[in-house]
């Protein structure tokens, strides 16, 4: 499992240029430019999400904790349930996602493996 924080921004292109200048590399992006995934050479990943298309209404400059995994989401959900945390796996336009509320009342997402890019492309 990888930690994949999601940074919400009003200008995905400018934030992408900033992170690339820091040394990250784009790994995938949506065709409409509202989402970009970037990886750091030393490890780590970050997602950029346009505030204009975010259904959560999260303001620009906010960063949310998220994860991505190759493990079946049902296995993650079972561990969470065993530990007392209800979760649900849903189909999003970009793939399957597990949603769970953390002890502070904040929603955390775990993105499952995506094999169909659903309107996204890999790399720059």
DAJOZI-V897482 format. One record per residue. N is the residue number from 1. RES is the residue in one letter. PSI is psi in whole degrees, -180 to 180 (NA if undefined). NEAR is the number of other ideal C-beta (glycine too) atoms within 8 Angstrom. D_FIRST is the distance of its C-alpha to the first C-alpha in Angstrom with 1 decimal. Layout:
# DAJOZI-V897482
n=N res=RES psi=PSI near=NEAR d_first=D_FIRST
n=N res=RES psi=PSI near=NEAR d_first=D_FIRST
This chain:
# DAJOZI-V897482
n=1 res=X psi=138 near=8 d_first=0.0
n=2 res=X psi=142 near=8 d_first=3.8
n=3 res=X psi=129 near=9 d_first=6.8
n=4 res=X psi=79 near=12 d_first=9.3
n=5 res=X psi=147 near=10 d_first=12.6
n=6 res=X psi=120 near=12 d_first=15.3
n=7 res=X psi=125 near=11 d_first=18.8
n=8 res=X psi=135 near=14 d_first=21.7
n=9 res=X psi=151 near=13 d_first=24.7
n=10 res=X psi=-20 near=6 d_first=28.2
n=11 res=X psi=88 near=6 d_first=28.2
n=12 res=X psi=-43 near=13 d_first=25.1
n=13 res=X psi=-44 near=7 d_first=27.2
n=14 res=X psi=-42 near=8 d_first=28.3
n=15 res=X psi=-36 near=11 d_first=24.9
n=16 res=X psi=-47 near=12 d_first=23.5
n=17 res=X psi=-41 near=8 d_first=26.5
n=18 res=X psi=-49 near=8 d_first=25.8
n=19 res=X psi=-35 near=11 d_first=22.2
n=20 res=X psi=-40 near=11 d_first=23.3
n=21 res=X psi=-29 near=6 d_first=26.2
n=22 res=X psi=-18 near=6 d_first=23.8
n=23 res=X psi=2 near=6 d_first=22.3
n=24 res=X psi=161 near=10 d_first=19.3
n=25 res=X psi=132 near=7 d_first=19.4
n=26 res=X psi=134 near=12 d_first=19.2
n=27 res=X psi=-29 near=9 d_first=16.9
n=28 res=X psi=159 near=10 d_first=18.0
n=29 res=X psi=156 near=11 d_first=20.4
n=30 res=X psi=152 near=10 d_first=22.4
n=31 res=X psi=-30 near=7 d_first=25.9
n=32 res=X psi=-1 near=6 d_first=27.4
n=33 res=X psi=9 near=10 d_first=25.7
n=34 res=X psi=-7 near=9 d_first=24.1
n=35 res=X psi=137 near=14 d_first=20.5
n=36 res=X psi=137 near=12 d_first=19.1
n=37 res=X psi=137 near=13 d_first=15.7
n=38 res=X psi=148 near=15 d_first=16.0
n=39 res=X psi=148 near=9 d_first=14.3
n=40 res=X psi=144 near=10 d_first=15.7
n=41 res=X psi=-36 near=6 d_first=17.1
n=42 res=X psi=4 near=4 d_first=15.9
n=43 res=X psi=155 near=4 d_first=12.3
n=44 res=X psi=156 near=8 d_first=10.9
n=45 res=X psi=151 near=12 d_first=11.4
n=46 res=X psi=144 near=13 d_first=13.7
n=47 res=X psi=141 near=13 d_first=15.1
n=48 res=X psi=134 near=15 d_first=18.9
n=49 res=X psi=130 near=14 d_first=20.5
n=50 res=X psi=134 near=13 d_first=24.3
n=51 res=X psi=-25 near=11 d_first=25.9
n=52 res=X psi=-28 near=6 d_first=28.5
n=53 res=X psi=2 near=9 d_first=26.2
n=54 res=X psi=119 near=10 d_first=23.8
n=55 res=X psi=-17 near=4 d_first=24.8
n=56 res=X psi=-18 near=4 d_first=23.7
n=57 res=X psi=19 near=5 d_first=26.5
n=58 res=X psi=131 near=9 d_first=24.3
n=59 res=X psi=155 near=7 d_first=26.5
n=60 res=X psi=141 near=7 d_first=26.2
n=61 res=X psi=-11 near=6 d_first=24.8
n=62 res=X psi=147 near=8 d_first=22.4
n=63 res=X psi=129 near=8 d_first=18.7
n=64 res=X psi=145 near=12 d_first=16.3
n=65 res=X psi=130 near=9 d_first=13.0
n=66 res=X psi=167 near=13 d_first=10.3
n=67 res=X psi=161 near=12 d_first=6.7
n=68 res=X psi=148 near=10 d_first=5.8
n=69 res=X psi=152 near=12 d_first=4.5
n=70 res=X psi=-10 near=3 d_first=7.0
n=71 res=X psi=145 near=7 d_first=7.6
n=72 res=X psi=132 near=6 d_first=10.8
n=73 res=X psi=-29 near=13 d_first=10.9
n=74 res=X psi=-34 near=7 d_first=13.9
n=75 res=X psi=-41 near=8 d_first=12.2
n=76 res=X psi=-45 near=14 d_first=10.1
n=77 res=X psi=-39 near=13 d_first=13.5
n=78 res=X psi=-42 near=8 d_first=15.4
n=79 res=X psi=-42 near=8 d_first=13.7
n=80 res=X psi=-44 near=12 d_first=14.3
n=81 res=X psi=-44 near=10 d_first=17.8
n=82 res=X psi=-32 near=6 d_first=18.5
n=83 res=X psi=0 near=6 d_first=17.8
n=84 res=X psi=15 near=4 d_first=20.1
n=85 res=X psi=119 near=9 d_first=18.1
n=86 res=X psi=141 near=7 d_first=19.2
n=87 res=X psi=166 near=11 d_first=16.9
n=88 res=X psi=143 near=8 d_first=17.7
n=89 res=X psi=127 near=11 d_first=16.3
n=90 res=X psi=157 near=7 d_first=18.4
n=91 res=X psi=118 near=4 d_first=19.3
n=92 res=X psi=166 near=7 d_first=19.4
n=93 res=X psi=-24 near=4 d_first=21.3
n=94 res=X psi=9 near=10 d_first=18.2
n=95 res=X psi=-174 near=11 d_first=16.4
n=96 res=X psi=138 near=10 d_first=15.0
n=97 res=X psi=138 near=12 d_first=13.4
n=98 res=X psi=130 near=14 d_first=12.9
n=99 res=X psi=133 near=11 d_first=15.1
n=100 res=X psi=148 near=13 d_first=15.5
n=101 res=X psi=128 near=9 d_first=17.8
n=102 res=X psi=173 near=10 d_first=17.0
n=103 res=X psi=-19 near=3 d_first=19.9
n=104 res=X psi=2 near=4 d_first=21.4
n=105 res=X psi=11 near=5 d_first=21.8
n=106 res=X psi=141 near=8 d_first=19.4
n=107 res=X psi=136 near=8 d_first=17.4
n=108 res=X psi=138 near=12 d_first=13.6
n=109 res=X psi=145 near=11 d_first=12.1
n=110 res=X psi=113 near=14 d_first=8.9
n=111 res=X psi=128 near=13 d_first=9.7
n=112 res=X psi=172 near=13 d_first=9.7
n=113 res=X psi=133 near=6 d_first=10.6
n=114 res=X psi=121 near=10 d_first=13.9
n=115 res=X psi=-27 near=3 d_first=16.7
n=116 res=X psi=121 near=5 d_first=19.6
n=117 res=X psi=-7 near=8 d_first=19.6
n=118 res=X psi=51 near=8 d_first=21.9
n=119 res=X psi=14 near=8 d_first=24.0
n=120 res=X psi=159 near=12 d_first=21.5
n=121 res=X psi=154 near=7 d_first=21.9
n=122 res=X psi=149 near=6 d_first=19.8
n=123 res=X psi=-164 near=6 d_first=20.8
n=124 res=X psi=NA near=3 d_first=23.7
